[in-house]
Amino acid sequence: MQVISITGGLLFLSSPIDRGSLATLMFLTDTGAVLGTAEMLIPITTTLQPFRFVAIGDDAQGHIRHSVKTGAEQTLRDRQSIYYDRAW
C-alpha cells in the first residue's frame, strides 16, 4: 500500500487489476486490522493502481481515520522541525 485515505488509496501491484473489479483488501494499522471491499480504478502505471472503498465496517473506518490523522500530525511536526532547525 502506497497511500491510504478515508475513501480509498493507492496500491503497488505486480500487474494492474481490471478497472471496476471488486477486491477484498486487508491491512494492518497501528490501532488494528482493516478489512473492506474496494473497487479498482484506472491504473496510473503498470504497478500503481488507485481504489475506492465500497464497503467497510465502522471499526475499520475508525482505524483508517486514526492512521490518517496520526500521519497528518507527523507530517506537520516534520515540517515545523525543518523550519525551526534551519540555520538562516
Phi and psi in radians as a Rosetta constraint file:
Dihedral C 1 N 2 CA 2 C 2 CIRCULARHARMONIC -1.653 0.35
Dihedral N 2 CA 2 C 2 N 3 CIRCULARHARMONIC -0.735 0.35
Dihedral C 2 N 3 CA 3 C 3 CIRCULARHARMONIC -2.470 0.35
Dihedral N 3 CA 3 C 3 N 4 CIRCULARHARMONIC 2.497 0.35
Dihedral C 3 N 4 CA 4 C 4 CIRCULARHARMONIC -2.336 0.35
Dihedral N 4 CA 4 C 4 N 5 CIRCULARHARMONIC 2.513 0.35
Dihedral C 4 N 5 CA 5 C 5 CIRCULARHARMONIC -2.460 0.35
Dihedral N 5 CA 5 C 5 N 6 CIRCULARHARMONIC 3.118 0.35
Dihedral C 5 N 6 CA 6 C 6 CIRCULARHARMONIC -1.120 0.35
Dihedral N 6 CA 6 C 6 N 7 CIRCULARHARMONIC -0.556 0.35
Dihedral C 6 N 7 CA 7 C 7 CIRCULARHARMONIC -1.765 0.35
Dihedral N 7 CA 7 C 7 N 8 CIRCULARHARMONIC -0.225 0.35
Dihedral C 7 N 8 CA 8 C 8 CIRCULARHARMONIC 3.016 0.35
Dihedral N 8 CA 8 C 8 N 9 CIRCULARHARMONIC -2.602 0.35
Dihedral C 8 N 9 CA 9 C 9 CIRCULARHARMONIC 3.118 0.35
Dihedral N 9 CA 9 C 9 N 10 CIRCULARHARMONIC -2.845 0.35
Dihedral C 9 N 10 CA 10 C 10 CIRCULARHARMONIC -2.356 0.35
Dihedral N 10 CA 10 C 10 N 11 CIRCULARHARMONIC 2.173 0.35
Dihedral C 10 N 11 CA 11 C 11 CIRCULARHARMONIC -1.821 0.35
Dihedral N 11 CA 11 C 11 N 12 CIRCULARHARMONIC 2.547 0.35
Dihedral C 11 N 12 CA 12 C 12 CIRCULARHARMONIC -1.712 0.35
Dihedral N 12 CA 12 C 12 N 13 CIRCULARHARMONIC 2.048 0.35
Dihedral C 12 N 13 CA 13 C 13 CIRCULARHARMONIC -2.173 0.35
Dihedral N 13 CA 13 C 13 N 14 CIRCULARHARMONIC 2.724 0.35
Dihedral C 13 N 14 CA 14 C 14 CIRCULARHARMONIC -1.241 0.35
Dihedral N 14 CA 14 C 14 N 15 CIRCULARHARMONIC -0.511 0.35
Dihedral C 14 N 15 CA 15 C 15 CIRCULARHARMONIC -2.704 0.35
Dihedral N 15 CA 15 C 15 N 16 CIRCULARHARMONIC 2.636 0.35
Dihedral C 15 N 16 CA 16 C 16 CIRCULARHARMONIC -1.182 0.35
Dihedral N 16 CA 16 C 16 N 17 CIRCULARHARMONIC 2.695 0.35
Dihedral C 16 N 17 CA 17 C 17 CIRCULARHARMONIC -1.785 0.35
Dihedral N 17 CA 17 C 17 N 18 CIRCULARHARMONIC 2.551 0.35
Dihedral C 17 N 18 CA 18 C 18 CIRCULARHARMONIC -0.939 0.35
Dihedral N 18 CA 18 C 18 N 19 CIRCULARHARMONIC 2.353 0.35
Dihedral C 18 N 19 CA 19 C 19 CIRCULARHARMONIC -0.996 0.35
Dihedral N 19 CA 19 C 19 N 20 CIRCULARHARMONIC 2.379 0.35
Dihedral C 19 N 20 CA 20 C 20 CIRCULARHARMONIC 1.568 0.35
Dihedral N 20 CA 20 C 20 N 21 CIRCULARHARMONIC -0.216 0.35
Dihedral C 20 N 21 CA 21 C 21 CIRCULARHARMONIC -1.150 0.35
Dihedral N 21 CA 21 C 21 N 22 CIRCULARHARMONIC 2.538 0.35
Dihedral C 21 N 22 CA 22 C 22 CIRCULARHARMONIC -1.700 0.35
Dihedral N 22 CA 22 C 22 N 23 CIRCULARHARMONIC 2.396 0.35
Dihedral C 22 N 23 CA 23 C 23 CIRCULARHARMONIC -2.339 0.35
Dihedral N 23 CA 23 C 23 N 24 CIRCULARHARMONIC 2.546 0.35
Dihedral C 23 N 24 CA 24 C 24 CIRCULARHARMONIC -1.590 0.35
Dihedral N 24 CA 24 C 24 N 25 CIRCULARHARMONIC 2.150 0.35
Dihedral C 24 N 25 CA 25 C 25 CIRCULARHARMONIC -1.919 0.35
Dihedral N 25 CA 25 C 25 N 26 CIRCULARHARMONIC 2.432 0.35
Dihedral C 25 N 26 CA 26 C 26 CIRCULARHARMONIC -2.417 0.35
Dihedral N 26 CA 26 C 26 N 27 CIRCULARHARMONIC 2.256 0.35
Dihedral C 26 N 27 CA 27 C 27 CIRCULARHARMONIC -2.655 0.35
Dihedral N 27 CA 27 C 27 N 28 CIRCULARHARMONIC 2.885 0.35
Dihedral C 27 N 28 CA 28 C 28 CIRCULARHARMONIC -1.856 0.35
Dihedral N 28 CA 28 C 28 N 29 CIRCULARHARMONIC 2.493 0.35
Dihedral C 28 N 29 CA 29 C 29 CIRCULARHARMONIC -2.067 0.35
Dihedral N 29 CA 29 C 29 N 30 CIRCULARHARMONIC 3.081 0.35
Dihedral C 29 N 30 CA 30 C 30 CIRCULARHARMONIC -1.095 0.35
Dihedral N 30 CA 30 C 30 N 31 CIRCULARHARMONIC -0.456 0.35
Dihedral C 30 N 31 CA 31 C 31 CIRCULARHARMONIC -1.779 0.35
Dihedral N 31 CA 31 C 31 N 32 CIRCULARHARMONIC -0.083 0.35
Dihedral C 31 N 32 CA 32 C 32 CIRCULARHARMONIC 2.625 0.35
Dihedral N 32 CA 32 C 32 N 33 CIRCULARHARMONIC 3.132 0.35
Dihedral C 32 N 33 CA 33 C 33 CIRCULARHARMONIC -1.389 0.35
Dihedral N 33 CA 33 C 33 N 34 CIRCULARHARMONIC 2.563 0.35
Dihedral C 33 N 34 CA 34 C 34 CIRCULARHARMONIC -2.066 0.35
Dihedral N 34 CA 34 C 34 N 35 CIRCULARHARMONIC 2.232 0.35
Dihedral C 34 N 35 CA 35 C 35 CIRCULARHARMONIC -2.286 0.35
Dihedral N 35 CA 35 C 35 N 36 CIRCULARHARMONIC 2.184 0.35
Dihedral C 35 N 36 CA 36 C 36 CIRCULARHARMONIC -2.756 0.35
Dihedral N 36 CA 36 C 36 N 37 CIRCULARHARMONIC 2.972 0.35
Dihedral C 36 N 37 CA 37 C 37 CIRCULARHARMONIC -1.814 0.35
Dihedral N 37 CA 37 C 37 N 38 CIRCULARHARMONIC 2.364 0.35
Dihedral C 37 N 38 CA 38 C 38 CIRCULARHARMONIC -2.247 0.35
Dihedral N 38 CA 38 C 38 N 39 CIRCULARHARMONIC 2.567 0.35
Dihedral C 38 N 39 CA 39 C 39 CIRCULARHARMONIC -1.709 0.35
Dihedral N 39 CA 39 C 39 N 40 CIRCULARHARMONIC 2.243 0.35
Dihedral C 39 N 40 CA 40 C 40 CIRCULARHARMONIC -1.386 0.35
Dihedral N 40 CA 40 C 40 N 41 CIRCULARHARMONIC 2.355 0.35
Dihedral C 40 N 41 CA 41 C 41 CIRCULARHARMONIC -1.796 0.35
Dihedral N 41 CA 41 C 41 N 42 CIRCULARHARMONIC -3.062 0.35
Dihedral C 41 N 42 CA 42 C 42 CIRCULARHARMONIC -1.112 0.35
Dihedral N 42 CA 42 C 42 N 43 CIRCULARHARMONIC 2.198 0.35
Dihedral C 42 N 43 CA 43 C 43 CIRCULARHARMONIC -1.044 0.35
Dihedral N 43 CA 43 C 43 N 44 CIRCULARHARMONIC 2.520 0.35
Dihedral C 43 N 44 CA 44 C 44 CIRCULARHARMONIC -1.473 0.35
Dihedral N 44 CA 44 C 44 N 45 CIRCULARHARMONIC -0.750 0.35
Dihedral C 44 N 45 CA 45 C 45 CIRCULARHARMONIC -2.385 0.35
Dihedral N 45 CA 45 C 45 N 46 CIRCULARHARMONIC -3.020 0.35
Dihedral C 45 N 46 CA 46 C 46 CIRCULARHARMONIC -1.251 0.35
Dihedral N 46 CA 46 C 46 N 47 CIRCULARHARMONIC -0.224 0.35
Dihedral C 46 N 47 CA 47 C 47 CIRCULARHARMONIC -2.149 0.35
Dihedral N 47 CA 47 C 47 N 48 CIRCULARHARMONIC -0.188 0.35
Dihedral C 47 N 48 CA 48 C 48 CIRCULARHARMONIC -1.985 0.35
Dihedral N 48 CA 48 C 48 N 49 CIRCULARHARMONIC 2.193 0.35
Dihedral C 48 N 49 CA 49 C 49 CIRCULARHARMONIC -2.427 0.35
Dihedral N 49 CA 49 C 49 N 50 CIRCULARHARMONIC 2.176 0.35
Dihedral C 49 N 50 CA 50 C 50 CIRCULARHARMONIC -1.359 0.35
Dihedral N 50 CA 50 C 50 N 51 CIRCULARHARMONIC 2.793 0.35
Dihedral C 50 N 51 CA 51 C 51 CIRCULARHARMONIC -2.545 0.35
Dihedral N 51 CA 51 C 51 N 52 CIRCULARHARMONIC 2.829 0.35
Dihedral C 51 N 52 CA 52 C 52 CIRCULARHARMONIC -2.245 0.35
Dihedral N 52 CA 52 C 52 N 53 CIRCULARHARMONIC 2.469 0.35
Dihedral C 52 N 53 CA 53 C 53 CIRCULARHARMONIC -1.243 0.35
Dihedral N 53 CA 53 C 53 N 54 CIRCULARHARMONIC 2.344 0.35
Dihedral C 53 N 54 CA 54 C 54 CIRCULARHARMONIC -1.976 0.35
Dihedral N 54 CA 54 C 54 N 55 CIRCULARHARMONIC -0.318 0.35
Dihedral C 54 N 55 CA 55 C 55 CIRCULARHARMONIC -2.698 0.35
Dihedral N 55 CA 55 C 55 N 56 CIRCULARHARMONIC 2.191 0.35
Dihedral C 55 N 56 CA 56 C 56 CIRCULARHARMONIC -2.712 0.35
Dihedral N 56 CA 56 C 56 N 57 CIRCULARHARMONIC 2.401 0.35
Dihedral C 56 N 57 CA 57 C 57 CIRCULARHARMONIC -1.273 0.35
Dihedral N 57 CA 57 C 57 N 58 CIRCULARHARMONIC 2.853 0.35
Dihedral C 57 N 58 CA 58 C 58 CIRCULARHARMONIC -1.074 0.35
Dihedral N 58 CA 58 C 58 N 59 CIRCULARHARMONIC -0.737 0.35
Dihedral C 58 N 59 CA 59 C 59 CIRCULARHARMONIC -1.092 0.35
Dihedral N 59 CA 59 C 59 N 60 CIRCULARHARMONIC -0.795 0.35
Dihedral C 59 N 60 CA 60 C 60 CIRCULARHARMONIC -1.092 0.35
Dihedral N 60 CA 60 C 60 N 61 CIRCULARHARMONIC -0.723 0.35
Dihedral C 60 N 61 CA 61 C 61 CIRCULARHARMONIC -1.101 0.35
Dihedral N 61 CA 61 C 61 N 62 CIRCULARHARMONIC -0.662 0.35
Dihedral C 61 N 62 CA 62 C 62 CIRCULARHARMONIC -1.089 0.35
Dihedral N 62 CA 62 C 62 N 63 CIRCULARHARMONIC -0.702 0.35
Dihedral C 62 N 63 CA 63 C 63 CIRCULARHARMONIC -1.096 0.35
Dihedral N 63 CA 63 C 63 N 64 CIRCULARHARMONIC -0.735 0.35
Dihedral C 63 N 64 CA 64 C 64 CIRCULARHARMONIC -1.156 0.35
Dihedral N 64 CA 64 C 64 N 65 CIRCULARHARMONIC -0.804 0.35
Dihedral C 64 N 65 CA 65 C 65 CIRCULARHARMONIC -0.986 0.35
Dihedral N 65 CA 65 C 65 N 66 CIRCULARHARMONIC -0.765 0.35
Dihedral C 65 N 66 CA 66 C 66 CIRCULARHARMONIC -1.098 0.35
Dihedral N 66 CA 66 C 66 N 67 CIRCULARHARMONIC -0.767 0.35
Dihedral C 66 N 67 CA 67 C 67 CIRCULARHARMONIC -1.112 0.35
Dihedral N 67 CA 67 C 67 N 68 CIRCULARHARMONIC -0.745 0.35
Dihedral C 67 N 68 CA 68 C 68 CIRCULARHARMONIC -1.126 0.35
Dihedral N 68 CA 68 C 68 N 69 CIRCULARHARMONIC -0.772 0.35
Dihedral C 68 N 69 CA 69 C 69 CIRCULARHARMONIC -1.096 0.35
Dihedral N 69 CA 69 C 69 N 70 CIRCULARHARMONIC -0.805 0.35
Dihedral C 69 N 70 CA 70 C 70 CIRCULARHARMONIC -1.077 0.35
Dihedral N 70 CA 70 C 70 N 71 CIRCULARHARMONIC -0.747 0.35
Dihedral C 70 N 71 CA 71 C 71 CIRCULARHARMONIC -1.113 0.35
Dihedral N 71 CA 71 C 71 N 72 CIRCULARHARMONIC -0.709 0.35
Dihedral C 71 N 72 CA 72 C 72 CIRCULARHARMONIC -1.150 0.35
Dihedral N 72 CA 72 C 72 N 73 CIRCULARHARMONIC -0.720 0.35
Dihedral C 72 N 73 CA 73 C 73 CIRCULARHARMONIC -1.126 0.35
Dihedral N 73 CA 73 C 73 N 74 CIRCULARHARMONIC -0.704 0.35
Dihedral C 73 N 74 CA 74 C 74 CIRCULARHARMONIC -1.134 0.35
Dihedral N 74 CA 74 C 74 N 75 CIRCULARHARMONIC -0.723 0.35
Dihedral C 74 N 75 CA 75 C 75 CIRCULARHARMONIC -1.059 0.35
Dihedral N 75 CA 75 C 75 N 76 CIRCULARHARMONIC -0.755 0.35
Dihedral C 75 N 76 CA 76 C 76 CIRCULARHARMONIC -1.091 0.35
Dihedral N 76 CA 76 C 76 N 77 CIRCULARHARMONIC -0.780 0.35
Dihedral C 76 N 77 CA 77 C 77 CIRCULARHARMONIC -1.083 0.35
Dihedral N 77 CA 77 C 77 N 78 CIRCULARHARMONIC -0.712 0.35
Dihedral C 77 N 78 CA 78 C 78 CIRCULARHARMONIC -1.098 0.35
Dihedral N 78 CA 78 C 78 N 79 CIRCULARHARMONIC -0.757 0.35
Dihedral C 78 N 79 CA 79 C 79 CIRCULARHARMONIC -1.131 0.35
Dihedral N 79 CA 79 C 79 N 80 CIRCULARHARMONIC -0.739 0.35
Dihedral C 79 N 80 CA 80 C 80 CIRCULARHARMONIC -1.114 0.35
Dihedral N 80 CA 80 C 80 N 81 CIRCULARHARMONIC -0.671 0.35
Dihedral C 80 N 81 CA 81 C 81 CIRCULARHARMONIC -1.083 0.35
Dihedral N 81 CA 81 C 81 N 82 CIRCULARHARMONIC -0.691 0.35
Dihedral C 81 N 82 CA 82 C 82 CIRCULARHARMONIC -1.069 0.35
Dihedral N 82 CA 82 C 82 N 83 CIRCULARHARMONIC -0.780 0.35
Dihedral C 82 N 83 CA 83 C 83 CIRCULARHARMONIC -1.188 0.35
Dihedral N 83 CA 83 C 83 N 84 CIRCULARHARMONIC -0.753 0.35
Dihedral C 83 N 84 CA 84 C 84 CIRCULARHARMONIC -1.237 0.35
Dihedral N 84 CA 84 C 84 N 85 CIRCULARHARMONIC -0.588 0.35
Dihedral C 84 N 85 CA 85 C 85 CIRCULARHARMONIC -1.515 0.35
Dihedral N 85 CA 85 C 85 N 86 CIRCULARHARMONIC -0.159 0.35
Dihedral C 85 N 86 CA 86 C 86 CIRCULARHARMONIC -1.284 0.35
Dihedral N 86 CA 86 C 86 N 87 CIRCULARHARMONIC 2.296 0.35
Dihedral C 86 N 87 CA 87 C 87 CIRCULARHARMONIC -1.590 0.35
Dihedral N 87 CA 87 C 87 N 88 CIRCULARHARMONIC 1.934 0.35
